[in-house]
Amino acid sequence: MKQGIVYNMLSYMWRNTILKWYRGYKENRKEQYWAEHRKRVGGKNPDKTFYVIRRRDWYCGLFSLFLTNLQRIDDAIKNGYIPVVDMQNDFNIYLSSDKIGKENAWEYYFKQPCGYSLADVDKSRKVIIGSGEVPIMFPYLNTDFLYGKTGELEYWRKQVKKYITLSDEAAKRLEQEYNNLFHRQEKVLGVICRGTDYANGKPKNHPIQPSIENMICKAEEIFKERKCDKVFLATEDTSYYKAFQEKFQNNLITNNRQYADYHNGSIGKLFYEEFKDPRESGMEYLMTILLLSKCDCLCAGCVSGTVGALLLTEGYEYTYLFDLGVYE
């Protein structure tokens, strides 16, 4: 009897030890995979060193990726490397599972910063596989930075103009949507509202977002003071859309085809019967921010899309940013 108990205890301890070792082994392999490392995959381009840009937190949005990739591009150029963005070899929310390893989601929306692709990397002698960690970035959610008071915003605008170019598909789509929605004689106020999922979730250390009532109040104030003709609303939340539609009626324009209902039981439930494919969802969001950057005035909370619009614009006549601190 005692021997059986001892045997079971030893067996349990042994299995537990093996399980801990295996988990540690897997975690170590994962960390090694995402760590920056050099790799020789071919013999071509011996005079060039390529830097492959990756990111490991898969569920981030397009303009979060835009900002971190921009920082990595800048770092690579400063070190004399040729940056190549890789949104092909690992899962991201803009790449269908059957396209992993086959298509580069970055190239759906943007051209590669220096004209070289992953196909060039795969044949080259000197390759650095970049860290998947989020880089230490410029103070992109600091309102002094966003208002251009520190002088850094202009530097990053120049980097965007130099290294971020729309894909042919995105450029064509932008021209079509701009001509369809905007009229050159009209003054347009752009408003960006992050959905109430963000406000309800209160992600730690992320900027606090204004309420619907505060957004509408400030937008109406700017609309009147700046003598705007239209309001372009950038949001994915049906509650914001309905509230702005009620307030601005025929003066409201938007390019969204679908909205999420965050108050209807399940987060992310849409008006439409089916979700769009991830590629199209990313394209629609990109168009939204690009159109926002074409507006004359801006009213926004501090989110990645706001920073994207500020980096992509030629300049706003007037900008108002809600500076409400961060969620704790």
Secondary structure, DSSP 8 states (H G I E B T S, - for coil): -HHHHHHHHHHHHHHHHHHHHHHHHHHHHHHHHHS-EEE---SEEEEEEEEEE--S-TT--HHHHHHHHHHHHHHHHHTT-EEEE--SSS--TTS-GGGTTT--THHHHB--TTS--HHHHTTEEEEEE---S------TT-HHHHTTSSSHHHHHHHHHHHH--B-HHHHHHHHHHHHHH--TTS-EEEEE---HHHHHH--TTSB----HHHHHHHHHHHHHHTT-SEEEEE-SBHHHHHHHHHHHGGGEE---S--EETTSSSTTEESSSS---HHHHHHHHHHHHHHHHTSSEEEEESSHHHHHHHHH-S--SEEEEE---B--
